[in-house]
């Protein structure tokens, strides 16, 4: 269990570092992605969504709060194209070394083509995931 929380902590440090670095590079146009993320139809209380490009490029990401996310708030946008989507969802009940609470499901992975424009992407992670 401690390894899990160490890896979650690493993800937060990585996300912060990527956020700072993305603020330094103004050359590439990144687009905002917003949406709702649910698990078996219910909003995910807290979590993270990552947009990993299938070709070289910057990773997009956002915090999930009450089932909603926005890459322009505590995150990084995308440039458009094909992405591997990863979602980590938690119950939101902070306890000790678990700032987001307990995991609701193993990390979800999927794929999505995103346009070269601001967009909305909603996702429901099926029960049993």
C-alpha positions, 0 to 999 in steps of 0.5 A: 500500500505504501508503494501505491501512495509513493507512486501517487505522490510521484504523479503529483510531483510530475504533474506539477513539474510538467505544469511549470515547464509547459508554462515556460514553452509558449511556442506550441498552441495547446487546446483546452479539454473539459468534461465529466468523468463518472464511474458506473454513472456516478461522478468521481469525487477526486482524481486525475485524467492524463492525455498521453499522445501516441506520437511525440508531444506534450502530455495533457492532464487535469485534476478531477473534482466532483466528476469535472475536469478542465485542463486550463485549471491546474493542468495542461492542454493538448495539441490535438491528435490521437491520445491514450487516456488514463484515469485514476479515481478516488473516493475523496475521503482524505486520510493520512497519506491518502490526500485523494482517498482510496482508489475506486478502481485500477487505473483506467486506460483508453484511446481518443482522437482529439481535435485541434480546438478546444473541446469537451470529452466526457467519460464513464468508466464502467463498473468492475474497472 
